[in-house]
């Protein structure tokens, strides 16, 4: 799986949140995600929110969820270890 560009990742997160009722205000979601993609803590919170929602909602596109979670984890790890890369 190749790495998503930041804009694509933001669009995918926003779309996912809107599709599954995690959050409802598109502009607010986009603003917060753009600000927070440089913070490992926000990425981890977002990951956990999506993960919990996917575990409880059987109607989700699990393939989409997995791809999004993998990309979020990749971003979080890059942030956590940026001083070592």
Backbone as numpy.savetxt, mean C-alpha at the origin, in Angstrom:
# Nx Ny Nz CAx CAy CAz Cx Cy Cz
8.51 -10.59 -10.26 7.66 -9.42 -10.26 8.56 -8.18 -10.26
8.26 -7.25 -11.16 9.09 -6.05 -11.20 8.54 -4.99 -10.26
9.41 -4.08 -9.90 9.08 -3.02 -8.95 8.15 -1.99 -9.59
7.13 -1.56 -8.83 6.21 -0.53 -9.31 6.83 0.85 -9.15
6.51 1.74 -10.06 6.90 3.14 -9.89 6.03 3.73 -8.80
6.52 4.76 -8.12 5.80 5.34 -7.00 4.40 5.81 -7.39
4.25 6.47 -8.53 2.93 6.94 -8.96 1.97 5.77 -9.17
2.47 4.69 -9.74 1.62 3.51 -9.95 1.23 2.89 -8.62
2.16 2.85 -7.69 1.87 2.31 -6.37 0.80 3.15 -5.68
0.93 4.45 -5.74 -0.07 5.33 -5.13 -1.43 5.10 -5.75
-1.49 5.05 -7.07 -2.77 4.81 -7.76 -3.38 3.47 -7.34
-2.56 2.45 -7.24 -3.05 1.13 -6.87 -3.56 1.12 -5.43
-2.86 1.77 -4.52 -3.30 1.84 -3.13 -4.63 2.59 -3.03
-4.71 3.73 -3.70 -5.94 4.53 -3.68 -7.10 3.72 -4.25
-6.87 3.09 -5.37 -7.91 2.29 -6.01 -8.37 1.16 -5.09
-7.42 0.49 -4.49 -7.75 -0.60 -3.57 -8.58 -0.08 -2.40
-8.14 1.00 -1.80 -8.84 1.57 -0.64 -10.26 1.98 -1.00
-10.44 2.56 -2.17 -11.77 2.96 -2.60 -12.63 1.75 -2.96
-12.07 0.79 -3.67 -12.81 -0.40 -4.09 -13.34 -1.20 -2.90
-12.56 -1.27 -1.83 -12.91 -2.12 -0.71 -13.34 -1.34 0.53
-13.60 -0.04 0.38 -14.16 0.75 1.47 -13.22 0.98 2.63
-11.91 0.84 2.40 -10.95 1.09 3.48 -10.95 2.58 3.80
-10.92 3.40 2.78 -10.99 4.85 2.91 -11.90 5.36 1.79
-12.43 6.56 1.94 -13.41 6.99 0.95 -13.09 8.30 0.24
-12.16 9.10 0.70 -11.87 10.39 0.08 -10.59 10.29 -0.76
-10.73 10.23 -2.08 -9.60 10.01 -2.99 -8.49 11.04 -2.81
-8.81 12.32 -2.79 -7.77 13.36 -2.69 -7.02 13.27 -1.36
-7.74 13.00 -0.30 -7.11 12.86 1.02 -6.20 11.64 1.06
-6.65 10.55 0.48 -5.82 9.33 0.43 -4.54 9.61 -0.34
-4.67 10.20 -1.52 -3.50 10.48 -2.36 -2.51 11.39 -1.63
-3.01 12.42 -0.99 -2.14 13.37 -0.28 -1.38 12.66 0.85
-2.09 11.90 1.64 -1.45 11.22 2.77 -0.44 10.18 2.31
-0.78 9.45 1.26 0.13 8.42 0.77 1.39 9.06 0.19
1.24 10.11 -0.60 2.41 10.79 -1.17 3.32 11.29 -0.07
2.74 11.86 0.98 3.54 12.36 2.10 4.20 11.22 2.88
3.49 10.10 2.97 3.94 9.04 3.85 4.79 7.96 3.23
4.95 7.97 1.90 5.72 6.90 1.29 7.21 6.97 1.61
7.60 7.98 2.31 8.99 8.07 2.75 9.13 7.67 4.21
8.03 7.18 4.82 8.04 6.80 6.23 7.68 5.32 6.35
8.61 4.55 6.86 8.39 3.11 6.99 7.18 2.80 7.87
6.92 3.64 8.87 5.81 3.40 9.78 4.46 3.47 9.05
4.30 4.44 8.17 3.05 4.56 7.42 2.88 3.37 6.48
3.95 2.98 5.84 3.90 1.83 4.93 3.47 0.59 5.71
4.04 0.40 6.89 3.68 -0.76 7.71 2.22 -0.70 8.14
1.74 0.47 8.54 0.33 0.63 8.92 -0.59 0.33 7.75
-0.24 0.84 6.59 -1.04 0.61 5.39 -1.05 -0.89 5.03
0.11 -1.51 5.10 0.23 -2.95 4.85 -0.70 -3.72 5.79
-0.62 -3.42 7.08 -1.42 -4.13 8.07 -2.91 -3.92 7.86
-3.31 -2.70 7.51 -4.71 -2.40 7.25 -5.23 -3.22 6.07
-4.47 -3.24 5.00 -4.88 -3.98 3.81 -4.89 -5.48 4.11
-3.89 -5.96 4.81 -3.80 -7.38 5.15 -5.00 -7.82 5.99
-5.31 -7.06 7.05 -6.45 -7.40 7.91 -7.76 -7.39 7.13
-7.91 -6.38 6.27 -9.13 -6.28 5.47 -9.26 -7.47 4.52
-8.16 -7.85 3.91 -8.18 -8.98 2.97 -8.52 -10.29 3.68
-8.03 -10.45 4.90 -8.31 -11.68 5.66 -9.78 -11.78 6.05
-10.45 -10.65 6.24 -11.83 -10.68 6.70 -12.85 -10.56 5.57
-12.43 -10.13 4.38 -13.34 -9.93 3.25 -13.04 -10.97 2.17
-13.85 -11.98 2.07 -13.60 -13.08 1.13 -13.84 -12.70 -0.33
-14.43 -11.53 -0.60 -14.73 -11.14 -1.97 -13.63 -10.37 -2.66
-12.48 -10.23 -2.02 -11.40 -9.44 -2.59 -10.64 -10.21 -3.67
-10.02 -9.45 -4.55 -9.14 -10.01 -5.57 -7.80 -10.31 -4.88
-7.63 -11.53 -4.45 -6.46 -11.90 -3.64 -5.16 -11.72 -4.41
-5.17 -11.98 -5.70 -3.97 -11.77 -6.50 -3.54 -10.29 -6.43
-4.51 -9.40 -6.55 -4.24 -7.96 -6.46 -3.72 -7.59 -5.07
-4.33 -8.16 -4.04 -3.91 -7.90 -2.66 -2.47 -8.34 -2.46
-2.13 -9.52 -2.93 -0.77 -10.05 -2.76 0.24 -9.16 -3.46
-0.04 -8.75 -4.68 0.89 -7.88 -5.41 1.09 -6.56 -4.68
0.01 -5.99 -4.17 0.09 -4.73 -3.44 0.88 -4.90 -2.14
0.63 -5.95 -1.41 1.34 -6.19 -0.16 2.83 -6.43 -0.40
3.16 -7.16 -1.44 4.57 -7.40 -1.76 5.27 -6.07 -2.08
4.61 -5.24 -2.86 5.23 -3.95 -3.22 5.37 -3.05 -2.00
4.36 -3.02 -1.13 4.46 -2.22 0.09 5.59 -2.71 0.98
5.73 -4.02 1.09 6.82 -4.57 1.90 8.18 -4.24 1.30
8.28 -4.25 -0.02 9.54 -3.90 -0.69 9.91 -2.44 -0.37
8.92 -1.55 -0.47 9.16 -0.13 -0.18 9.57 0.04 1.28
8.86 -0.63 2.19 9.18 -0.52 3.62 10.60 -0.99 3.92
10.98 -2.12 3.33 12.33 -2.65 3.56 13.40 -1.71 3.00
13.14 -1.14 1.84 14.09 -0.18 1.27 14.25 1.03 2.19
13.16 1.48 2.79 13.24 2.61 3.72 13.98 2.23 5.00
13.67 1.04 5.52 14.31 0.59 6.76 15.82 0.43 6.61
16.25 0.00 5.43 17.66 -0.30 5.22 18.35 0.63 4.25
17.78 1.81 4.02 18.36 2.73 3.03 19.78 3.14 3.38
20.12 3.19 4.64 21.48 3.57 5.03 22.50 2.45 4.79
21.99 1.25 4.54 22.87 0.09 4.34 23.00 -0.28 2.87
22.22 0.37 2.01 22.26 0.02 0.59 23.30 0.83 -0.15
